[in-house]
């Protein structure tokens, strides 16, 4: 019976330490770790709400040649990398590959990504700095410009094909 309790306590301690590291908490007590995790979750919820609001309120840009909507780009600087959001009201076959190649060319690794390419195109990618890259990219505008250039090149290649 004592061994079972010790094992349960060890598993609980391990899970609390994992929670502590995920939320970047510096707390030591169980209660403080849980409070920090709760605050972290609230911050994430607010960020998701803000991103969803940005997606719904931002009108798509139009190309002067036709009424094709250009994907919207939003890049946010994080502590160790970037959060890249790209959205288009239409499906964009091949665009994902173009954007991922540009992110790689910048010396960033995509650590996590969510993609939907069915009826609309949505990409949310977290890019971290490549450890082999000597020059760290610290400016979100550099990433935004590179993604815009990838979209422009993709659009031009689709118009020709």
C-alpha angles and dihedrals in degrees: 000000000000091000091053091052092048091050091048091049091049092051091048091049091049092050092048090052090050090050089048092053095045092052093041089235121168092196121123105195122077092237094051092048090053092047090051090048090051091052090048091053091050090051090051091049091052091048091051091048091050092048092048090049091049090051094050098042100043111089115219117254117242129222113236091227094061142342094274108135117231118225116261117238128205123173122186124192113231131187093272108013142338140297109220120196121184122176134178128172090225135055113266111198111204096012094106092059092048093052094045091050091053092049089051091047088056089059094252126132120217102233097176133004140178116199136180119181103163112099096345131020118245127169126176111175133172109211122193128192116272108242090221091056109100096195113059117213108229102164120087089201090065090055092044092051092048093050090047090051090051090051091048092050091046091050093049092049090050092051091053094046 
